Amino acid sequence: MKIILAKTAGFCFGVDKAIQKVNKALGAKNLYTYGPIIHNRQVVEEYEKKGVKVIDDIKQLDSVEKGTIIIRSHGVGKQEIAQIKNKKFDIIDGTCPYVKRIHKIVEQESKKGKTIIIVGNPKHPEVVGIMGWSSMDTIIIEDTKQVKKELFDRDKEYCLVAQTTFNYLKCKEIVNKLQKFEIRVMIYETICSATEERQLEAVEISKKATKMIVIGGRHSSNTQKLYQICKAQCENTYHIETVKDLVLNVFSDNDIIGITAGASTPKHIIEEVILNVRRTKL
Ligand code: SF4
């Protein structure tokens, strides 16, 4: 059996930064994260044991003791930041610098009167947060089917950004279709290279692998995308959260096992999986 581990598997720069901020703040009185700090149940549970509570809604702040809120790497809207401050909570901003860059673009371009186009999943917290920095109308596009001529006005100006974790090929298709309408649109490249590199490496590994393991939270959008990308190349692709989901008897001596992991998967979970896959050989 051969194991190929992706070099890009695990925490990305932004998640690592946010996690370091939580670790630094541990021990502070009344510590909260605004939404789960990362899309990884195990990590969130470990922090809960250390006293870090998850706040899901601004309204919840009225019923908890004053303290410090950590903003996760996805970021939040401008209004939420103001509301948290108004309620006299301290803020530790764990927004990834790449997401912050999008907030700035959207804030500045919408101030100039441009309609904002966001390529991304409308339900994803990062997209919801980005929307919250626009002072103009916002159009969210997730699929090429949604790119319709009647949505756009040649008299208007547009600014396009993408969710950092969006599939870059899909984004390209959306942009190509949009450009055919000859509207005035300023396009900013905002897909994170960490995502692109992880996806490209996943394609290469899953082409060679007989079986592919994708490790990451069930609700992590970048892990789900990785799974889809790998599954398109390697029929026997398994999405697992931890070693507990691993079905060991599906692996044989002749297998080439590819392993990759989403941006919110801690190193120790990846190592446990590798160790257990190796044990199947013993
Ligand atoms: S994927 Fe990229 S943009 Fe998103 S948190 Fe990680 S480094 Fe930041």
Boltz pocket constraint, residues with backbone or C-beta under 6 A from the ligand:
constraints:
  - pocket:
      binder: B
      contacts: [[A, 12], [A, 13], [A, 14], [A, 15], [A, 73], [A, 74], [A, 96], [A, 97], [A, 98], [A, 99], [A, 164], [A, 165], [A, 192], [A, 193], [A, 194], [A, 195], [A, 263]]
      max_distance: 6.0
